[in-house]
Amino acid sequence: MPIEQTIAATIHGRYLVEPAAAPGAPMLAGFHGYAEPAAVHLARVRAIPGSERWTAVSIQGLHRFYQRRTGDVVASWMTSQDRELAIGDNRAYVASAIEEAWRAQQCAHGVLLAGFSQGVAMAFRAVSAIRQPPLGVVAVGGDVPPELDSDALRAIGHVLLMRGARDQFYSADQWQADQRRLRDAGVQVLAIEFDGGHEWSTPVLDAASRFLESRRR
C-alpha cells in the first residue's frame, strides 16, 4: 500500500485591485465562487452603488483550472482533500494579499469582506486571518464554515447574510441555522431572502449598498 504524505510548497496567487476614487479609503475585499476568475467578482463588487468610495480587491483562489466549455482559466478555493491544510494555506494567502494591497493603496479605517457561493466561507475565515480591523461580511449564497468557533464569529461584528428563495445550493434550513449561529455568537445579522436563485443580482446590490454605507460610518 502507498504511504500518503504532504509537503509544503511555494505557489503564487493572483488578485486584482481597483483603487477608490479618493485616497485613504477603506478596503472591500472580495472572494469569488467555484469555477470563477477574480475579474468576475471584481465586477460584482464594483456594481454595488457606492463601492467607488472603497478600494476593491478581488482575490483569486489558488487552485486554477480550465473551464471546459470556454477554455477560460478559472479557480476554486479548496476541495475535501487535505481540507485542513488548504484552509491554513488560504488563510495565510488571503492575509498576505490584503496586507500588500492595504499598504500599496494606503487604505484606512478597515476591511469589509464580500463572498459569493464558495467564496463566502473564505470571507468569514479571512476575518481572523487579517491584521486590519474587520468591518463586517457580505455573504451571498454560501454558508458559514463549520470550524469557526464563537470567538472567531464574534470578531466579525456585522454580517449581511443573503440567499435567493430558489437557491438550490444554499438551502433555507442552512440559512436559518447560520443566522442562529451568528446571533448566538453576538454578531449583528441582517438576513435577507430575495426573489431569485444562486445569483448576485439587483436585490443583492441594493442591500449591499446600504450595508457598505452603514459600515463606513
N, C-alpha and C positions, 0 to 999 in steps of 0.2 A: 504494500500500500504506500502511496506517496505521502510525504510529510509536508503539510501546508505551512508556509512561512509568510511573513510580511516584512517589508523593508521600507524605510522612509526614502523618498526621492524628491528632488527639486523639480518643480514644474512652474511654468509661467502662466499666470492668469491674465485676464483681459477685462478692462472696464472702460466705460465711456463717461466723459464729463462734459456737461454743458453749463458754463458759468451763469450766475444770476445776472440780472440787469444792472445791479449795483454791487460794489464790493462789500465785504463784511456780512454776507447773507448767511442764514442757516443752511444746512445741507438736507436734501431729500434723497435718500439712498434707496434704490430700487432693486428688486430681485425677481427675475423672470420665471415663467413656468416651464414645465417639461418640454423639451424639443423646441426651444426658442432661443434666439440670439439676444444679446444685450440691447441691440438697437430697437427691437420691438418694444421692450419695456421702457426704454427711454422715451419713446413716442407716447406711451401710455401716461407716464407721469407728467410729461410736458403738456399733455392735453388737459390737465387739471387747471381750471381757471385760477389764476393767482400764483401758479407754480413758477412763473418767471422771476418771482422775488426770492426764490430758493436756488442754490446751486444744486443741479441734478446730477447724480452719479448712478449709473446703471451697471451693476456688476454681473459678469457672465460666469456661469458655472464652469468648474474646472474640467468637466468631462465632455469633450466635444465629439461630435459625430456628424455624418452627413444625413440630411433629411432625404429619405428615399425618393419621394416624388419630385423634388425640385433640385436636389443636389446641393442645397444651401447648407452651410455649416451652422449647426445648432448645438445646444448644450443641455445637460441636466446637472442637478446638484449632487445626486448620490443614488445608489441602489441599496438593496438589503445586504449585499456582500460587504463584509468588513465595515458595517454601518458605524460603529462607534469610532473607528479610526477616521472615517470620512467626515464625521461630524467635527472632530478635532481639527482636521485639515481645513475644512471650510470655515470654521470659526476664525482660525489664525489668518487665513487668506483674506476674508472679508474685513477683519480688523486692520490689516496692513493696507488694503486698498483704500479704506475710508480715511485712515491716518495720512496716507500720502496725498490724497485729494484735498483733505482738510487743510494741510499745510500749504499746498501749491495754490489753492484758491483763496486762502486767508478767510476761511469761513468763521462764523461766530454763532453764539447762542446755543446750538445743539444740533442733533441729527434726528430727523424723523425717518422711519424705515417703512417702505411700502412693498408688499409682496403680492404676487398673484399665483394662485394654484400651488405648485410645488415650491415656489419661492416664498410662500407665506411662512413656512417653517423656518427658513433661513432668516427672514426678517425678525422673527421672535428670538432666534438664537443669537443674532447679532447684538442684541441689547446688552447682554452680559459679556460680550467679547470686546466691545469698543471702549476707548478711554473717554470719548466725548459724551456730554450729557445727552441722554435719550429723551426725545420729545414725544415719543409715542410710536404706535404701529398702525398702519393702514393694512388690513388683511382682507383679501378678496378671494373667495373660492378655495380656501385651504384651511387646514386645522392647526391647532396649537400643538407643537411637538410634545410627545409624552414624557420625555426625560426632564423637562424643566420643572423644578420644584417651586413651592410657593414664594420663596425668597427671590428666585430668578424672575418669576412672573410679576411680583410686586414692583420690581425695579422699572418695569415698562411704564407704569403710571397711567397711560391713556391708550385706549385701543378703539379703532373703528373696525368693527367686525361685520363683513357683508357677505351675503350669498344670494344667488339667483334662486327664485322659487322652484325652478325646474332644473337645478344643478344636479346632475347625476353623479358627480364626483365628490361633492361636499354635501352630505345629507343634512336634513333639518334636525335630525336627532343629534348628530355630531355638533352642529352649530349651537344647539341649545346647551349641550354638555360643555362646550368651550366657554360659553357665556358664564355658566355657573362656576366653572373652574377659575376663570379670571376674576370674577367678582369675589369669590371666596378668598382669593389672594390679596384683595384690596385694590384691584385695578378698576379704574373708571371706564366702563364699557358703553359704547354707543353701537348697538346691534341693529342692523337694517337688512331686511329681506326685500329684494326688488323683483319686479316682473321681468324675468329673463332666465338664462341658463348659466353655463360655466363661461362667464364673459366679463370683460371690463368695459362697461357700456355707460351711457349717459347718466343713469342714476348713480353709478359709482363716481363719475367725475363731479357731479353736483355735491354729493355727500363729502367726498374727499376735499373739495374746495373749501367747504365750511370747516372741516376738521383742521386743515392746514392753517387757515386763518386764526382759528382758536388757539393753536399751538404756537403761533408767532408772538402772542401777547405776553 
